[in-house]
Amino acid sequence: MKVAIPVFGPRVSPRFDFAPGILLFTMENGKIIEREELSLIPWNPWQRVEKLKELQVQTLICGGIDGNSQKMLLQQRIQIIPWIAGEAEEALHAFLKGRLQPGVTLYPKCKWRPHRWAKRFYRRRMSKE
């Protein structure tokens, strides 16, 4: 299984379409076997989606994401966990434990705390599609 996280430094990037880099994790049996960092600077949102498809990513953990990118990713059967804020490594570990939901903030004093507005927004958005 491959998981991608758009990053801005060590944190999950606030926006998928403006992230300067992406962390790509390959996992087997719930353990990380490979970690790779790629630059996204030269790619537009469409090219980013195509690259994720080419890399055979199954899950994207991200901050905000525009509607067009979200639709293209869903068409490629890439699961999206949006509105995540905090450290990228923390997000991955929460995902591996099955505790990552849309709208979760991963800061030291308020781990895994979902923002109410993000959950409502995400549910409304997904129900329209």
PEWO-V611863 format. One record per residue. N is the residue number from 1. RES is the residue in three letters. SS is DSSP state (hx for helix, st for strand, lp for the rest). PSI is psi as a letter, one per 30 degrees, with the letter a starting at -180 (* if undefined). Layout:
BEGIN
N:RES:SS:PSI / N:RES:SS:PSI
END
This chain:
BEGIN
1:MET:lp:k / 2:LYS:st:k / 3:VAL:st:k / 4:ALA:st:k / 5:ILE:st:j / 6:PRO:st:k / 7:VAL:st:l / 8:PHE:st:j / 9:GLY:lp:b / 10:PRO:lp:f / 11:ARG:st:l / 12:VAL:st:k / 13:SER:lp:k / 14:PRO:lp:f / 15:ARG:st:k / 16:PHE:hx:e / 17:ASP:hx:f / 18:PHE:hx:g / 19:ALA:lp:k / 20:PRO:lp:f / 21:GLY:st:l / 22:ILE:st:k / 23:LEU:st:k / 24:LEU:st:k / 25:PHE:st:k / 26:THR:st:k / 27:MET:st:k / 28:GLU:st:k / 29:ASN:lp:h / 30:GLY:lp:g / 31:LYS:st:k / 32:ILE:st:k / 33:ILE:st:f / 34:GLU:st:k / 35:ARG:st:k / 36:GLU:st:k / 37:GLU:st:k / 38:LEU:st:k / 39:SER:st:k / 40:LEU:lp:g / 41:ILE:lp:e / 42:PRO:lp:f / 43:TRP:lp:k / 44:ASN:lp:l / 45:PRO:hx:e / 46:TRP:hx:e / 47:GLN:hx:e / 48:ARG:hx:e / 49:VAL:hx:e / 50:GLU:hx:e / 51:LYS:hx:e / 52:LEU:hx:e / 53:LYS:hx:e / 54:GLU:hx:e / 55:LEU:lp:f / 56:GLN:lp:h / 57:VAL:lp:k / 58:GLN:lp:f / 59:THR:st:k / 60:LEU:st:k / 61:ILE:st:j / 62:CYS:lp:l / 63:GLY:lp:b / 64:GLY:st:l / 65:ILE:lp:k / 66:ASP:lp:l / 67:GLY:hx:e / 68:ASN:hx:e / 69:SER:hx:e / 70:GLN:hx:e / 71:LYS:hx:e / 72:MET:hx:e / 73:LEU:hx:e / 74:LEU:hx:e / 75:GLN:hx:e / 76:GLN:lp:g / 77:ARG:lp:h / 78:ILE:lp:k / 79:GLN:st:k / 80:ILE:st:k / 81:ILE:st:j / 82:PRO:lp:l / 83:TRP:lp:h / 84:ILE:lp:k / 85:ALA:st:k / 86:GLY:st:a / 87:GLU:st:k / 88:ALA:hx:e / 89:GLU:hx:e / 90:GLU:hx:e / 91:ALA:hx:e / 92:LEU:hx:e / 93:HIS:hx:e / 94:ALA:hx:e / 95:PHE:hx:e / 96:LEU:hx:e / 97:LYS:lp:f / 98:GLY:lp:g / 99:ARG:lp:g / 100:LEU:lp:k / 101:GLN:lp:l / 102:PRO:lp:k / 103:GLY:lp:g / 104:VAL:st:k / 105:THR:st:k / 106:LEU:st:i / 107:TYR:lp:l / 108:PRO:lp:e / 109:LYS:lp:f / 110:CYS:lp:h / 111:LYS:lp:k / 112:TRP:lp:h / 113:ARG:st:j / 114:PRO:st:k / 115:HIS:lp:k / 116:ARG:hx:e / 117:TRP:hx:e / 118:ALA:hx:e / 119:LYS:hx:e / 120:ARG:hx:e / 121:PHE:hx:e / 122:TYR:hx:e / 123:ARG:hx:e / 124:ARG:hx:e / 125:ARG:hx:e / 126:MET:hx:e / 127:SER:hx:f / 128:LYS:hx:f / 129:GLU:lp:*
END
